[in-house]
């Protein structure tokens, strides 16, 4: 069996850093640890269905590592919206990048 699929650019390191930084920090302010927040967000926005040994299906959190650049951007946007709906503000990406670069220069 041969399977062909269109090659898509996978997520960027900058997206990963932003998601694991300011985005998850907003949910930590709501009482979740970072890993709990990531699991919850991935379950909400990129769920996977897996077949259990008894044949039933279970919904589990998807993996950010499998996302394309566009899919990761969509996930981040959805998370920012959810944070805002819960009274949290996620730091602006441009401001975060500038502060992150400044930290790297001084380190």
MARLUM-890729 format. One record per residue (C-alpha): residue number from 0; residue in three letters; x, y, z. Coordinates in pm, whole numbers, plus 50000, padded with zeros to 5 digits. Each point is the difference from the previous one (the first is absolute). Example, Ala and Ser with C-alpha at 12.3 -4.5 7.8 and 13.67 -1.06 7.14 Angstrom:
// residues 2
+------+--------+-------+-------+-------+
| kegu | zadren |    c1 |    c2 |    c3 |
+------+--------+-------+-------+-------+
|    0 |    ALA | 51230 | 49550 | 50780 |
|    1 |    SER | 50137 | 50344 | 49934 |
+------+--------+-------+-------+-------+
// end
This chain:
// residues 107
+------+--------+-------+-------+-------+
| kegu | zadren |    c1 |    c2 |    c3 |
+------+--------+-------+-------+-------+
|    0 |    UNK | 50000 | 50000 | 50000 |
|    1 |    UNK | 50131 | 50340 | 49905 |
|    2 |    UNK | 49862 | 50313 | 50159 |
|    3 |    UNK | 50066 | 50344 | 49857 |
|    4 |    UNK | 49934 | 50319 | 50185 |
|    5 |    UNK | 50085 | 50359 | 49933 |
|    6 |    UNK | 50310 | 50116 | 50181 |
|    7 |    UNK | 49918 | 50281 | 50238 |
|    8 |    UNK | 50237 | 50206 | 50203 |
|    9 |    UNK | 49988 | 49888 | 50362 |
|   10 |    UNK | 49963 | 50237 | 50291 |
|   11 |    UNK | 50278 | 50245 | 50069 |
|   12 |    UNK | 50214 | 50025 | 50310 |
|   13 |    UNK | 49867 | 50353 | 50054 |
|   14 |    UNK | 49644 | 49866 | 50006 |
|   15 |    UNK | 50099 | 49733 | 50253 |
|   16 |    UNK | 50169 | 50256 | 50224 |
|   17 |    UNK | 49703 | 50238 | 49984 |
|   18 |    UNK | 49749 | 49722 | 50071 |
|   19 |    UNK | 50204 | 49859 | 50290 |
|   20 |    UNK | 50071 | 50349 | 50133 |
|   21 |    UNK | 49736 | 50275 | 49996 |
|   22 |    UNK | 49708 | 49782 | 49887 |
|   23 |    UNK | 50037 | 49733 | 50268 |
|   24 |    UNK | 50090 | 50267 | 50258 |
|   25 |    UNK | 49655 | 50154 | 49949 |
|   26 |    UNK | 49839 | 49669 | 50095 |
|   27 |    UNK | 50236 | 49952 | 50295 |
|   28 |    UNK | 49849 | 50323 | 50133 |
|   29 |    UNK | 49665 | 49819 | 49992 |
|   30 |    UNK | 50133 | 49721 | 50223 |
|   31 |    UNK | 50139 | 49739 | 49759 |
|   32 |    UNK | 50356 | 49877 | 49999 |
|   33 |    UNK | 50160 | 50042 | 49657 |
|   34 |    UNK | 49971 | 49633 | 49903 |
|   35 |    UNK | 49638 | 49986 | 50116 |
|   36 |    UNK | 49923 | 50313 | 49798 |
|   37 |    UNK | 50170 | 49858 | 49691 |
|   38 |    UNK | 49810 | 49671 | 50032 |
|   39 |    UNK | 49670 | 50182 | 50048 |
|   40 |    UNK | 50057 | 50232 | 49702 |
|   41 |    UNK | 50112 | 49717 | 49773 |
|   42 |    UNK | 49694 | 49798 | 50102 |
|   43 |    UNK | 49773 | 50295 | 49923 |
|   44 |    UNK | 50156 | 50114 | 49674 |
|   45 |    UNK | 50192 | 49707 | 49846 |
|   46 |    UNK | 49842 | 49684 | 50140 |
|   47 |    UNK | 50085 | 49651 | 49876 |
|   48 |    UNK | 49784 | 49691 | 50019 |
|   49 |    UNK | 50171 | 49677 | 50096 |
|   50 |    UNK | 49853 | 49653 | 49999 |
|   51 |    UNK | 50030 | 49828 | 50337 |
|   52 |    UNK | 50064 | 49630 | 50046 |
|   53 |    UNK | 49629 | 49935 | 50056 |
|   54 |    UNK | 49921 | 50161 | 49664 |
|   55 |    UNK | 49853 | 50318 | 50144 |
|   56 |    UNK | 50131 | 50341 | 49900 |
|   57 |    UNK | 50154 | 50256 | 50233 |
|   58 |    UNK | 50070 | 50366 | 49933 |
|   59 |    UNK | 50351 | 50105 | 50103 |
|   60 |    UNK | 50212 | 50315 | 49962 |
|   61 |    UNK | 50166 | 50034 | 49660 |
|   62 |    UNK | 50370 | 50071 | 49957 |
|   63 |    UNK | 50134 | 50341 | 49908 |
|   64 |    UNK | 50303 | 49833 | 49838 |
|   65 |    UNK | 49779 | 49880 | 49713 |
|   66 |    UNK | 49869 | 50348 | 49915 |
|   67 |    UNK | 50088 | 50205 | 49695 |
|   68 |    UNK | 50090 | 50367 | 50036 |
|   69 |    UNK | 49642 | 50101 | 49913 |
|   70 |    UNK | 49844 | 49743 | 50234 |
|   71 |    UNK | 50224 | 50115 | 50286 |
|   72 |    UNK | 49904 | 50363 | 49930 |
|   73 |    UNK | 49634 | 49900 | 50010 |
|   74 |    UNK | 50055 | 49820 | 50332 |
|   75 |    UNK | 50176 | 50302 | 50149 |
|   76 |    UNK | 49722 | 50233 | 49881 |
|   77 |    UNK | 49732 | 49774 | 50150 |
|   78 |    UNK | 50190 | 49987 | 50331 |
|   79 |    UNK | 50040 | 50378 | 50010 |
|   80 |    UNK | 49626 | 50037 | 49940 |
|   81 |    UNK | 49917 | 49752 | 50278 |
|   82 |    UNK | 50238 | 50177 | 50238 |
|   83 |    UNK | 49832 | 50334 | 49920 |
|   84 |    UNK | 49656 | 49847 | 50061 |
|   85 |    UNK | 50128 | 49904 | 50344 |
|   86 |    UNK | 50142 | 50342 | 50085 |
|   87 |    UNK | 50363 | 49933 | 49913 |
|   88 |    UNK | 50212 | 50200 | 49761 |
|   89 |    UNK | 50272 | 49822 | 49804 |
|   90 |    UNK | 50301 | 50218 | 49940 |
|   91 |    UNK | 50017 | 50139 | 49645 |
|   92 |    UNK | 50226 | 49785 | 49783 |
|   93 |    UNK | 50206 | 50296 | 49876 |
|   94 |    UNK | 50058 | 50128 | 50354 |
|   95 |    UNK | 50083 | 49648 | 50118 |
|   96 |    UNK | 50252 | 49951 | 49718 |
|   97 |    UNK | 50169 | 50332 | 50076 |
|   98 |    UNK | 50025 | 49919 | 50373 |
|   99 |    UNK | 50118 | 49646 | 49922 |
|  100 |    UNK | 50274 | 50129 | 49767 |
|  101 |    UNK | 50106 | 50254 | 50263 |
|  102 |    UNK | 50032 | 49723 | 50260 |
|  103 |    UNK | 50216 | 49794 | 49761 |
|  104 |    UNK | 50230 | 50298 | 49940 |
|  105 |    UNK | 50052 | 50063 | 50370 |
|  106 |    UNK | 50046 | 49633 | 50090 |
+------+--------+-------+-------+-------+
// end
